[in-house]
């Protein structure tokens, strides 16, 4: 594989996208930022407003790129209608995969979601920590991500272009940590994702590592912080809230219950940030 230099970041003005674009630029990539909600400055040639549900616009913006980090999407369930969430997310991702293949890109990295794991965990998980095999889409949003993971496998077969999906946990920017004390008295408040989160700066790291890892085919990885949002041990939380769920490994005190073992071993991902240090 030739060296990747030119990277398009879609959803660049979103919560994760800002950190991803900035980090890639800091480590030496040339970045074109793309966002349908961009407030355009005619002098800013590094930012484009593009509707990724339009294949022609998607192909045009990827022309000349080496890779794309596709973060643009309706970012959560219940923001708009279920049908429109599913349509927007699957169509825009299909167009990115299709255009990337047509334009001869070397790699696609894209944002899947922790919701594919079975969130919210009102339905108990089969085991913990949950990993990539634990796939139960419970919303149209989650279904759009699982369908996109299957599309990634097909496009990778057709094109031999590596496609890396990141099942991102609940993304937190540093100012968000101010509200973490609110979670401590009631473990039910955050059981919906097994008390998980990920720092936006670690999302940026995971995207960079996904661009650089020696991979072929389509892959998806859970990306989370190394710990939980709670000041109680993970084993204690599981015993109180999910007493009947099997625990697959001996847990460190605050260890994440969203397994990042595969991302560690295959991408070299290692979370660098924790709310406990904020």
SERO-4910 file (N, C-alpha, C, O; in steps of 0.05 Angstrom, whole numbers):
BEGIN
 pado doro    nc1    nc2    nc3   cac1   cac2   cac3    cc1    cc2    cc3    oc1    oc2    oc3
  Unk    A     17    -24      0      0      0      0     17     25      0     36     27     16
  Unk    A     11     44    -18     25     69    -18     18     85      7     -2     81     20
  Unk    A     35    104     13     31    121     37      6    138     33      3    150     12
  Unk    A    -11    139     54    -34    156     53    -26    184     62    -14    188     83
  Unk    A    -33    203     45    -26    231     51    -51    249     52    -54    266     70
  Unk    A    -68    246     32    -92    263     30   -116    249     41   -124    227     32
  Unk    A   -128    261     62   -150    248     76   -174    267     76   -172    290     84
  Unk    A   -197    257     69   -223    271     72   -235    262     98   -238    238    103
  Unk    A   -244    281    115   -258    276    139   -286    286    136   -290    310    136
  Unk    A   -306    268    135   -334    277    134   -344    280    162   -335    267    181
  Unk    A   -364    297    165   -374    303    192   -353    318    208   -352    315    232
  Unk    A   -337    334    194   -313    346    207   -320    367    227   -303    374    244
  Unk    A   -344    378    226   -352    399    245   -367    388    269   -376    403    286
  Unk    A   -370    362    271   -384    349    293   -366    345    317   -342    353    317
  Unk    A   -377    333    338   -362    330    363   -336    315    360   -315    323    370
  Unk    A   -337    292    346   -313    277    342   -297    288    318   -272    288    319
  Unk    A   -311    297    297   -297    305    273   -277    327    277   -256    327    264
  Unk    A   -283    346    294   -264    368    299   -238    357    310   -216    366    302
  Unk    A   -240    339    329   -215    327    341   -200    310    321   -176    310    320
  Unk    A   -215    295    305   -202    277    285   -187    294    265   -164    288    259
  Unk    A   -201    314    253   -187    330    232   -163    344    243   -142    345    230
  Unk    A   -165    355    267   -142    370    279   -119    351    285    -96    358    280
  Unk    A   -125    327    295   -104    308    302    -90    298    277    -65    297    276
  Unk    A   -105    292    255    -92    283    231    -75    304    219    -53    299    208
  Unk    A    -83    329    220    -67    351    210    -41    354    227    -20    359    216
  Unk    A    -44    350    253    -21    353    271      1    332    266     24    338    268
  Unk    A     -8    308    257     12    287    253     21    286    223     36    268    216
  Unk    A     12    305    207     24    308    181      6    301    157     15    303    134
  Unk    A    -19    294    161    -37    289    139    -47    315    127    -51    335    142
  Unk    A    -53    315    101    -67    337     89    -97    330     90   -105    310     80
  Unk    A   -113    348    103   -141    341    109   -160    360     95   -156    384     96
  Unk    A   -179    349     81   -202    364     71   -226    358     89   -234    335     91
  Unk    A   -237    378    102   -259    375    120   -285    379    105   -288    397     88
  Unk    A   -304    361    110   -330    360     96   -353    358    116   -352    341    134
  Unk    A   -373    376    114   -395    375    132   -419    389    119   -416    411    109
  Unk    A   -442    377    119   -466    389    107   -475    414    122   -488    431    111
  Unk    A   -467    415    148   -476    438    165   -454    459    167   -456    477    184
  Unk    A   -434    457    151   -411    476    153   -420    505    147   -435    510    128
  Unk    A   -411    523    164   -414    552    159   -390    560    142   -368    564    153
  Unk    A   -394    563    116   -372    565     98   -359    593     98   -373    613     98
  Unk    A   -333    593     98   -317    617     95   -304    615     67   -288    596     64
  Unk    A   -310    632     48   -298    629     21   -268    627     21   -256    616      3
  Unk    A   -255    638     42   -225    637     43   -215    610     54   -191    605     53
  Unk    A   -233    594     66   -225    569     78   -227    546     57   -249    535     54
  Unk    A   -205    541     44   -206    521     23   -204    492     33   -205    473     18
  Unk    A   -201    490     60   -199    463     72   -226    453     82   -227    433     95
  Unk    A   -248    467     76   -274    459     85   -294    460     62   -296    480     48
  Unk    A   -310    439     59   -330    437     38   -357    430     50   -358    413     68
  Unk    A   -378    441     39   -405    433     46   -414    413     25   -416    419      1
  Unk    A   -421    388     34   -428    367     15   -451    351     27   -451    345     51
  Unk    A   -470    343     10   -491    325     17   -483    297      9   -484    291    -15
  Unk    A   -476    281     28   -466    254     22   -488    235     13   -481    212      5
  Unk    A   -513    242     16   -534    225      5   -537    229    -25   -552    215    -38
  Unk    A   -521    247    -37   -519    251    -66   -493    238    -75   -472    248    -68
  Unk    A   -495    217    -92   -471    203   -100   -453    220   -116   -428    218   -113
  Unk    A   -463    238   -133   -446    255   -150   -429    273   -133   -405    276   -137
  Unk    A   -442    286   -112   -426    303    -94   -405    288    -79   -383    297    -75
  Unk    A   -413    263    -71   -394    247    -56   -370    239    -73   -347    241    -64
  Unk    A   -374    232    -98   -352    225   -116   -335    249   -121   -310    246   -122
  Unk    A   -347    272   -124   -331    296   -130   -313    303   -107   -289    310   -111
  Unk    A   -323    301    -82   -306    310    -60   -284    290    -53   -264    297    -41
  Unk    A   -287    264    -61   -267    244    -56   -246    243    -78   -226    229    -75
  Unk    A   -250    257   -100   -231    256   -122   -204    267   -113   -202    289   -102
  Unk    A   -183    252   -117   -156    260   -110   -148    253    -82   -124    257    -74
  Unk    A   -166    242    -66   -159    234    -38   -146    206    -38   -150    190    -57
  Unk    A   -131    201    -17   -120    174    -13   -138    157      5   -138    133      3
  Unk    A   -152    171     23   -169    157     43   -191    175     52   -189    200     49
  Unk    A   -211    163     65   -233    179     76   -238    169    104   -239    145    109
  Unk    A   -242    187    123   -252    181    150   -281    191    150   -286    215    152
  Unk    A   -300    173    150   -328    179    146   -342    180    173   -349    159    184
  Unk    A   -346    204    184   -359    207    210   -387    219    207   -402    220    227
  Unk    A   -394    229    183   -419    242    180   -442    223    182   -442    201    170
  Unk    A   -463    230    198   -487    213    201   -506    228    219   -499    247    232
  Unk    A   -531    219    219   -549    226    241   -537    213    265   -534    188    265
  Unk    A   -529    228    286   -510    217    306   -522    200    328   -508    189    345
  Unk    A   -549    197    329   -561    183    352   -590    176    345   -602    188    327
  Unk    A   -601    156    359   -630    150    355   -647    174    365   -639    190    381
  Unk    A   -672    175    354   -693    193    363   -688    222    359   -701    239    371
  Unk    A   -669    229    342   -664    257    335   -684    266    313   -694    288    313
  Unk    A   -689    248    294   -709    252    273   -724    225    271   -720    207    287
  Unk    A   -741    222    251   -756    197    249   -738    173    244   -716    176    233
  Unk    A   -747    150    253   -731    126    249   -725    120    220   -702    113    213
  Unk    A   -745    124    203   -741    118    175   -721    136    162   -704    127    146
  Unk    A   -721    162    169   -702    181    158   -674    176    169   -655    180    154
  Unk    A   -672    169    194   -646    162    205   -634    139    190   -610    140    183
  Unk    A   -650    118    186   -640     94    172   -632    102    143   -611     94    133
  Unk    A   -649    117    129   -644    124    102   -619    141     99   -602    135     83
  Unk    A   -617    161    116   -593    179    114   -567    164    119   -548    167    104
  Unk    A   -567    149    141   -542    137    149   -533    115    130   -509    113    123
  Unk    A   -552     98    121   -544     77    103   -537     88     75   -518     79     62
  Unk    A   -553    107     65   -548    117     38   -521    133     37   -506    129     19
  Unk    A   -516    150     57   -491    165     56   -467    146     59   -447    151     46
  Unk    A   -469    126     75   -447    107     78   -443     90     53   -421     86     44
  Unk    A   -465     82     41   -464     68     15   -450     85     -5   -432     76    -20
  Unk    A   -457    111     -7   -445    129    -26   -415    132    -21   -399    133    -40
  Unk    A   -407    134      4   -379    137     10   -363    112      2   -342    114    -11
  Unk    A   -374     88      8   -361     63      0   -359     62    -30   -338     55    -41
  Unk    A   -381     68    -44   -382     66    -73   -363     86    -86   -347     79   -104
  Unk    A   -363    111    -77   -346    132    -88   -317    126    -82   -300    130    -99
  Unk    A   -311    117    -58   -283    110    -51   -272     89    -70   -249     90    -78
  Unk    A   -289     69    -76   -280     48    -95   -276     59   -123   -256     54   -136
  Unk    A   -295     75   -132   -294     87   -159   -270    105   -162   -257    106   -183
  Unk    A   -263    120   -141   -241    139   -142   -214    126   -135   -193    140   -136
  Unk    A   -214    100   -129   -189     86   -124   -176     93    -98   -151     92    -96
  Unk    A   -191     99    -77   -179    106    -51   -166     81    -39   -173     58    -46
  Unk    A   -147     86    -22   -132     63     -9   -146     52     15   -142     29     22
  Unk    A   -163     69     29   -175     59     53   -199     77     61   -200    101     55
  Unk    A   -219     64     74   -242     78     86   -241     71    116   -240     48    123
  Unk    A   -243     91    132   -248     88    161   -275    102    166   -279    124    157
  Unk    A   -293     89    181   -319    101    185   -330     95    213   -321     76    226
  Unk    A   -349    112    221   -360    110    248   -384     92    248   -406     99    239
  Unk    A   -380     68    258   -403     51    267   -411     61    295   -407     84    301
  Unk    A   -421     44    311   -432     53    337   -433     31    357   -437      8    351
  Unk    A   -429     39    383   -433     20    405   -462     10    406   -467    -12    418
  Unk    A   -481     24    394   -509     15    395   -512    -12    381   -531    -27    387
  Unk    A   -494    -19    363   -495    -45    350   -491    -68    370   -499    -91    364
  Unk    A   -480    -62    393   -475    -83    413   -500    -91    428   -500   -112    442
  Unk    A   -522    -76    425   -547    -83    439   -558    -61    456   -575    -66    473
  Unk    A   -547    -37    453   -556    -14    470   -585     -6    462   -592     -8    438
  Unk    A   -601      4    481   -594      6    509   -597    -21    523   -614    -38    514
  Unk    A   -582    -26    543   -582    -53    556   -605    -55    576   -601    -63    599
  Unk    A   -629    -49    567   -653    -57    582   -657    -87    578   -665   -100    597
  Unk    A   -650    -96    554   -647   -125    550   -619   -132    559   -599   -120    550
  Unk    A   -616   -150    578   -590   -156    590   -571   -167    569   -578   -182    551
  Unk    A   -545   -159    571   -525   -170    552   -522   -200    558   -528   -210    579
  Unk    A   -512   -214    537   -508   -243    540   -484   -248    559   -483   -269    572
  Unk    A   -465   -230    559   -441   -233    575   -428   -206    577   -436   -187    563
  Unk    A   -407   -204    594   -392   -179    596   -363   -187    602   -357   -208    614
  Unk    A   -344   -171    592   -347   -148    575   -358   -156    547   -351   -177    537
  Unk    A   -375   -139    536   -386   -145    509   -364   -139    489   -349   -120    492
  Unk    A   -364   -154    467   -344   -151    446   -358   -149    419   -382   -147    417
  Unk    A   -342   -150    398   -353   -146    371   -373   -168    363   -389   -163    345
  Unk    A   -371   -191    375   -390   -213    368   -418   -208    380   -438   -220    371
  Unk    A   -420   -190    399   -445   -185    413   -460   -163    397   -457   -139    402
  Unk    A   -476   -172    378   -489   -154    359   -519   -157    360   -530   -178    351
  Unk    A   -533   -137    371   -562   -138    373   -573   -110    368   -578    -95    387
  Unk    A   -577   -101    343   -587    -75    338   -616    -72    349   -633    -87    341
  Unk    A   -620    -52    366   -646    -49    380   -660    -24    371   -681    -17    382
  Unk    A   -650    -10    351   -662     15    340   -656     17    311   -638      4    301
  Unk    A   -671     34    297   -665     39    268   -637     50    265   -624     44    245
  Unk    A   -629     67    284   -601     78    283   -581     55    285   -563     54    268
  Unk    A   -584     38    305   -565     15    307   -566     -3    283   -546    -13    274
  Unk    A   -591     -7    272   -593    -24    249   -579    -12    225   -567    -26    209
  Unk    A   -580     15    222   -565     28    200   -535     22    202   -522     20    181
  Unk    A   -525     20    226   -496     15    229   -490    -14    223   -469    -20    211
  Unk    A   -507    -33    232   -501    -61    226   -504    -67    197   -488    -82    185
  Unk    A   -524    -55    184   -527    -58    155   -502    -46    141   -492    -58    121
  Unk    A   -492    -24    150   -468    -12    139   -443    -29    143   -426    -30    126
  Unk    A   -442    -44    165   -420    -62    169   -421    -85    149   -400    -94    139
  Unk    A   -445    -94    142   -448   -115    122   -441   -103     94   -428   -117     78
  Unk    A   -449    -78     89   -441    -66     64   -411    -64     62   -399    -68     40
  Unk    A   -398    -57     84   -368    -55     84   -356    -82     76   -336    -82     61
  Unk    A   -366   -104     86   -355   -130     78   -358   -135     48   -340   -145     35
  Unk    A   -381   -127     37   -385   -131      9   -367   -113     -8   -355   -123    -27
  Unk    A   -365    -87     -1   -348    -70    -17   -319    -78    -15   -304    -75    -34
  Unk    A   -311    -87      9   -283    -96     12   -277   -121     -6   -255   -123    -17
  Unk    A   -297   -139     -8   -294   -162    -26   -291   -153    -55   -275   -163    -70
  Unk    A   -308   -134    -63   -308   -125    -90   -283   -110    -98   -273   -112   -121
  Unk    A   -273    -94    -79   -252    -75    -86   -224    -81    -76   -204    -70    -86
  Unk    A   -222    -99    -56   -196   -104    -42   -187    -80    -27   -163    -78    -20
  Unk    A   -204    -60    -23   -197    -37     -7   -204    -42     22   -227    -49     28
  Unk    A   -186    -39     41   -192    -43     69   -213    -22     79   -211      2     73
  Unk    A   -233    -32     94   -253    -14    105   -255    -20    135   -260    -43    143
  Unk    A   -251      0    152   -249     -3    181   -272     12    194   -273     36    192
  Unk    A   -290     -3    207   -312      9    222   -305     10    252   -295     -9    263
  Unk    A   -311     32    264   -305     37    292   -331     39    308   -347     58    304
  Unk    A   -336     20    325   -360     20    342   -354     39    366   -347     30    387
  Unk    A   -358     64    361   -350     85    380   -370     85    404   -394     84    400
  Unk    A   -358     87    428   -375     90    452   -384    119    454   -379    135    436
  Unk    A   -397    125    476   -408    152    481   -385    172    482   -370    172    501
  Unk    A   -384    190    462   -361    208    458   -362    231    478   -383    244    480
  Unk    A   -341    236    492   -338    258    511   -315    276    503   -293    267    499
  Unk    A   -321    302    502   -300    322    501   -293    330    529   -309    327    547
  Unk    A   -269    341    534   -260    347    561   -281    363    578   -284    356    602
  Unk    A   -295    383    568   -315    397    585   -338    379    595   -350    385    615
  Unk    A   -343    357    581   -365    339    589   -359    325    616   -378    316    629
  Unk    A   -334    323    624   -328    309    648   -339    323    673   -340    311    695
  Unk    A   -346    348    671   -356    363    694   -382    350    704   -389    353    728
  Unk    A   -397    336    687   -422    324    696   -420    296    706   -440    284    714
  Unk    A   -396    284    705   -393    256    713   -401    251    743   -410    230    749
  Unk    A   -396    271    761   -405    265    789   -435    260    791   -444    247    811
  Unk    A   -451    269    772   -480    264    773   -487    234    770   -508    226    778
  Unk    A   -469    218    759   -475    190    754   -470    173    778   -480    150    779
  Unk    A   -455    182    798   -443    164    818   -464    152    837   -459    130    847
  Unk    A   -485    166    843   -504    156    864   -523    135    854   -534    119    869
  Unk    A   -527    133    828   -547    115    817   -535    100    793   -534    111    771
  Unk    A   -527     75    796   -515     60    774   -535     55    751   -527     48    729
  Unk    A   -561     58    756   -581     54    735   -580     75    714   -588     71    691
  Unk    A   -569     99    721   -569    121    701   -552    115    677   -559    124    655
  Unk    A   -531    100    680   -513     95    657   -511     65    650   -492     57    636
  Unk    A   -529     49    660   -528     21    653   -533     16    624   -526     -5    613
  Unk    A   -546     35    611   -554     32    583   -531     25    564   -535     13    543
  Unk    A   -507     34    571   -484     25    555   -461     14    572   -438     17    566
  Unk    A   -469      1    594   -450    -12    612   -430      8    622   -406      2    625
  Unk    A   -439     33    627   -423     54    639   -399     62    622   -378     70    632
  Unk    A   -402     60    596   -380     65    578   -378     93    568   -398    108    570
  Unk    A   -355    101    557   -351    127    544   -325    125    529   -310    105    532
  Unk    A   -319    145    513   -293    148    501   -286    177    497   -304    193    490
  Unk    A   -262    185    503   -253    212    499   -250    218    469   -240    202    454
  Unk    A   -259    242    461   -258    249    433   -229    249    422   -225    243    398
  Unk    A   -209    254    439   -181    252    431   -173    224    425   -156    219    408
  Unk    A   -185    205    440   -179    177    434   -194    167    409   -184    149    395
  Unk    A   -217    179    403   -230    173    377   -211    182    355   -207    167    335
  Unk    A   -199    205    358   -180    214    337   -156    195    334   -148    188    312
  Unk    A   -146    186    357   -124    166    356   -133    141    341   -118    130    325
  Unk    A   -157    131    347   -167    106    335   -170    109    305   -165     91    290
  Unk    A   -178    133    296   -180    138    267   -153    137    254   -150    125    233
  Unk    A   -133    150    266   -106    150    255    -95    122    254    -84    114    234
  Unk    A    -98    107    275    -88     80    276   -102     62    255    -90     44    243
  Unk    A   -128     68    250   -143     53    230   -133     59    202   -134     42    184
  Unk    A   -124     83    197   -112     91    172    -85     77    167    -77     71    145
  Unk    A    -71     72    189    -43     63    187    -39     33    191    -17     23    184
  Unk    A    -58     19    203    -54     -9    209    -52    -26    184    -65    -20    164
  Unk    A    -36    -47    185    -34    -66    163    -58    -85    164    -59   -103    179
  Unk    A    -78    -79    146   -103    -94    146   -111   -100    117   -103    -85     99
  Unk    A   -127   -120    114   -141   -125     89   -170   -133     96   -175   -142    118
  Unk    A   -188   -128     77   -216   -136     81   -230   -115     98   -220    -92    102
  Unk    A   -253   -123    109   -269   -105    126   -268   -114    155   -269   -138    161
  Unk    A   -266    -95    173   -263   -100    202   -280    -80    217   -285    -58    207
  Unk    A   -289    -87    241   -301    -68    259   -291    -73    287   -287    -96    295
  Unk    A   -288    -51    302   -275    -52    328   -291    -35    348   -301    -14    341
  Unk    A   -293    -45    372   -304    -29    394   -282     -9    402   -259    -17    407
  Unk    A   -290     16    404   -271     37    413   -283     51    437   -303     65    435
  Unk    A   -270     47    460   -280     59    485   -256     67    502   -233     60    496
  Unk    A   -262     81    524   -241     87    544   -233     61    558   -247     41    556
  Unk    A   -211     62    572   -202     38    586   -217     34    612   -215     12    624
  Unk    A   -233     54    621   -247     52    646   -277     58    641   -285     62    618
  Unk    A   -292     59    663   -321     66    661   -325     94    671   -306    107    680
  Unk    A   -349    104    671   -356    130    681   -359    130    711   -364    152    723
  Unk    A   -357    107    724   -364    104    752   -340    102    771   -318     94    762
  Unk    A   -344    110    796   -324    107    817   -328     82    833   -316     78    854
  Unk    A   -345     64    823   -348     37    835   -336     17    817   -335     21    792
  Unk    A   -327     -5    828   -313    -25    811   -332    -37    791   -357    -39    795
  Unk    A   -321    -45    768   -338    -57    747   -351    -83    756   -374    -88    749
  Unk    A   -336    -99    771   -347   -124    782   -371   -118    800   -391   -132    799
  Unk    A   -368    -98    817   -390    -91    835   -415    -81    820   -437    -88    827
  Unk    A   -410    -65    800   -432    -55    784   -448    -77    770   -472    -78    771
  Unk    A   -433    -96    758   -446   -118    745   -461   -136    765   -483   -145    759
  Unk    A   -450   -140    789   -463   -157    809   -489   -144    818   -509   -158    823
  Unk    A   -490   -117    820   -514   -104    830   -535   -101    808   -559   -106    813
  Unk    A   -527    -93    784   -546    -86    763   -552   -109    745   -575   -112    736
  Unk    A   -532   -125    738   -536   -148    720   -525   -173    734   -506   -185    724
  Unk    A   -538   -182    756   -526   -204    771   -526   -231    756   -511   -249    764
  Unk    A   -543   -234    736   -545   -260    722   -528   -261    697   -528   -281    682
  Unk    A   -513   -239    691   -497   -239    666   -470   -251    671   -456   -242    690
  Unk    A   -461   -270    656   -435   -282    660   -412   -262    654   -414   -246    635
  Unk    A   -392   -263    671   -368   -246    667   -346   -263    655   -339   -284    666
  Unk    A   -336   -255    632   -318   -271    616   -289   -270    625   -273   -287    617
  Unk    A   -282   -251    642   -254   -248    650   -253   -235    677   -272   -224    687
  Unk    A   -230   -238    690   -226   -223    715   -222   -194    709   -205   -186    693
  Unk    A   -238   -177    722   -239   -149    715   -220   -133    733   -219   -137    758
  Unk    A   -205   -114    721   -191    -95    737   -211    -76    750   -235    -76    742
  Unk    A   -203    -60    769   -222    -45    786   -243    -30    770   -267    -35    773
  Unk    A   -234    -12    752   -253      4    737   -253     -3    707   -261     13    690
  Unk    A   -246    -27    701   -242    -35    673   -267    -32    656   -289    -39    666
  Unk    A   -264    -23    632   -287    -20    614   -301    -47    610   -288    -68    609
  Unk    A   -327    -45    607   -343    -69    602   -351    -70    572   -367    -87    564
  Unk    A   -339    -52    556   -340    -53    527   -312    -61    518   -294    -45    517
  Unk    A   -309    -86    510   -282    -97    506   -268    -83    483   -278    -82    461
  Unk    A   -244    -73    489   -227    -61    469   -202    -78    463   -183    -69    451
  Unk    A   -204   -104    470   -181   -122    467   -174   -125    437   -150   -125    430
  Unk    A   -194   -127    420   -188   -131    392   -175   -106    379   -157   -108    364
  Unk    A   -185    -82    387   -174    -58    377   -145    -55    387   -128    -44    372
  Unk    A   -140    -63    411   -113    -62    421    -94    -80    405    -72    -72    398
  Unk    A   -103   -104    400    -85   -124    387    -81   -119    357    -60   -124    347
  Unk    A   -102   -110    344   -101   -107    314    -95    -79    305    -83    -75    284
  Unk    A   -103    -59    320    -98    -31    312    -75    -18    328    -64      2    319
  Unk    A    -68    -30    351    -49    -17    368    -62      6    384    -48     23    395
  Unk    A    -89      5    386   -103     26    401   -100     23    431   -103      1    441
  Unk    A    -93     44    444    -91     44    473   -101     71    483    -89     92    477
  Unk    A   -124     71    498   -135     97    507   -114    113    523   -100    102    541
  Unk    A   -113    139    517    -94    157    531   -107    175    551    -94    188    567
  Unk    A   -134    176    550   -148    197    566   -169    183    583   -183    164    575
  Unk    A   -172    194    608   -193    185    626   -204    208    641   -190    228    647
  Unk    A   -230    207    647   -242    228    663   -230    230    691   -232    252    703
  Unk    A   -218    209    701   -207    210    727   -183    228    729   -175    237    751
  Unk    A   -171    235    706   -148    253    706   -155    281    698   -138    299    697
  Unk    A   -181    285    691   -190    312    681   -191    332    704   -198    355    700
***
